[in-house]
């Protein structure tokens, strides 16, 4: 997985708890509680968010997908953006999630579900 752990921690304002290749992070922003898990060995990520608990059986937000690259960029006049790609290449067809941190320190989640087949 191509990513910068401390950059992701700074973006979300929380620290990972790690065990081997699995990294977990919990943080609260606005009225939502988030749970982020990255598994480097499986190139997988999951993000759950809910107003009560991200561990609930049916959280308000539940995203899970292949992830081989995480990259930070900037949205002019808005704030920093974290991009999650299904492959190690920075190609729009492989983009799975775009998270923007707004000026009000909240997150805007924008999923991208274009078809991507490894090796294609």
C-alpha positions as CSV (number, residue, x, y, z in Angstrom):
1,X,0.0,0.0,0.0
2,X,1.3,3.4,-1.0
3,X,0.5,5.9,1.8
4,X,1.9,8.2,4.5
5,X,0.6,7.1,7.9
6,X,1.4,10.4,9.7
7,X,-0.3,12.4,6.9
8,X,-3.5,10.4,7.3
9,X,-3.4,10.8,11.1
10,X,-2.9,14.6,10.7
11,X,-5.8,14.8,8.2
12,X,-8.2,13.1,10.5
13,X,-6.7,14.5,13.7
14,X,-6.3,11.1,15.4
15,X,-3.7,8.4,15.8
16,X,-3.8,4.8,14.5
17,X,-3.6,1.8,16.7
18,X,-1.6,-0.8,14.8
19,X,-1.0,-4.5,14.9
20,X,1.2,-5.9,12.1
21,X,-0.4,-4.7,8.9
22,X,-3.8,-3.6,10.4
23,X,-4.3,0.0,11.4
24,X,-7.4,1.2,13.3
25,X,-8.4,4.8,14.1
26,X,-11.4,6.2,16.0
27,X,-12.4,9.9,16.0
28,X,-15.4,12.2,16.5
29,X,-16.1,15.1,14.2
30,X,-19.3,17.2,14.5
31,X,-22.1,14.9,15.3
32,X,-20.5,11.7,13.9
33,X,-18.3,9.1,15.4
34,X,-15.9,7.5,12.9
35,X,-14.0,4.2,12.7
36,X,-11.4,3.7,10.0
37,X,-9.5,0.5,9.4
38,X,-6.8,-0.2,6.9
39,X,-5.4,-3.6,6.2
40,X,-2.1,-3.2,4.2
41,X,-1.7,-6.9,3.6
42,X,-5.1,-7.3,2.0
43,X,-5.1,-3.8,0.4
44,X,-8.5,-3.1,2.1
45,X,-10.1,-0.2,3.9
46,X,-13.4,0.3,5.8
47,X,-14.9,3.5,7.1
48,X,-17.9,3.5,9.4
49,X,-19.6,6.5,10.9
50,X,-22.7,7.0,13.0
51,X,-24.1,9.5,15.5
52,X,-24.2,6.9,18.3
53,X,-21.5,4.3,17.5
54,X,-19.6,3.3,14.4
55,X,-19.7,-0.2,15.8
56,X,-23.5,-0.5,15.5
57,X,-25.0,-3.2,13.3
58,X,-26.2,-0.6,10.8
59,X,-24.1,2.5,10.9
60,X,-25.3,5.6,9.1
61,X,-22.2,5.4,6.8
62,X,-20.5,2.1,5.9
63,X,-17.9,2.1,3.1
64,X,-15.6,-0.9,2.4
65,X,-13.4,-1.4,-0.7
66,X,-10.0,-2.3,-2.0
67,X,-7.4,0.3,-1.3
68,X,-3.8,0.3,-2.5
69,X,-3.0,4.1,-2.5
70,X,-3.9,7.0,-0.2
71,X,-2.8,10.5,-1.3
72,X,-3.5,14.0,0.0
73,X,-4.1,17.0,-2.2
74,X,-5.9,20.3,-1.8
75,X,-9.3,21.7,-2.9
76,X,-8.7,25.3,-3.7
77,X,-10.7,27.5,-1.3
78,X,-12.1,24.5,0.6
79,X,-9.4,22.5,2.3
80,X,-7.3,19.4,2.2
81,X,-8.6,16.3,0.4
82,X,-7.7,12.6,1.0
83,X,-8.0,10.3,-2.0
84,X,-8.3,6.5,-1.7
85,X,-7.4,4.5,-4.8
86,X,-8.1,0.8,-5.5
87,X,-4.8,0.4,-7.2
88,X,-1.3,1.7,-6.6
89,X,-1.7,4.0,-9.6
90,X,-3.1,7.5,-9.3
91,X,-5.8,7.0,-12.0
92,X,-9.3,8.5,-11.8
93,X,-10.9,5.1,-12.7
94,X,-9.3,3.6,-9.6
95,X,-10.5,6.3,-7.2
96,X,-12.9,4.9,-4.6
97,X,-13.3,7.7,-2.0
98,X,-12.6,11.4,-1.8
99,X,-12.7,12.9,1.7
100,X,-12.6,16.7,2.0
101,X,-11.9,18.4,5.3
102,X,-13.9,21.7,5.2
103,X,-13.1,25.0,6.7
104,X,-15.5,24.1,9.5
105,X,-13.4,21.0,10.3
106,X,-16.0,18.5,9.2
107,X,-15.7,15.9,6.5
108,X,-17.4,15.5,3.2
109,X,-17.4,11.9,1.9
110,X,-17.7,11.4,-1.9
111,X,-17.6,7.8,-3.0
112,X,-16.5,6.9,-6.5
113,X,-17.6,3.5,-7.7
114,X,-16.4,3.3,-11.3
115,X,-15.7,-0.3,-12.4
116,X,-12.1,-1.4,-11.8
117,X,-10.8,-4.8,-12.5
118,X,-7.3,-5.6,-11.3
119,X,-5.0,-6.4,-14.2
120,X,-7.3,-4.7,-16.6
